[in-house]
Amino acid sequence: MNVIPGRVLSFLRGFIPFSLLKPETLQRISEYVVIQHHKAGDYIFQLGESPKEYLYVVRDGAVEIIQPETNVLVEYCDEGDLFGLRPIIANEAYLLSAKAAEESLIYAIPAINVQQGIESYPKVGYY
């Protein structure tokens, strides 16, 4: 196994909903993860944008999910937290913005891989 997907796999299996997947399924997902580095203040996505092809997991650092029009903090995501999934499932524009609260390492997981996991594992879909 390649070192990077192996590290991604080791990390993801410690967090729900990834811990609910069979090891071989999680391994396949890990092979397609894109690792993103964001400086504090960088936007991962912004209000009104079309959904990107990824959902996101915070590896290191922190991300604020904010309502930019009012600057209200809606959610604070840190290690292992998943975000950006709802717009992909609903196929709608982002209703909020996601901004790195500090220097952050983000795992961008192709949505198609996660959708296959949801279809194959009902427990994941409930999450």
Secondary structure, DSSP 8 states (H G I E B T S, - for coil): --HHHHHHHHHHTTSTTGGGS-HHHHHHHHTT-EEEEE-TT-EEE-TT----SEEEEEEES-EEEEETTTTEEEEEE-TT-EES-HHHHHT---SSEEEESSSEEEEEEEHHHHHHHHHH-HHHHH-
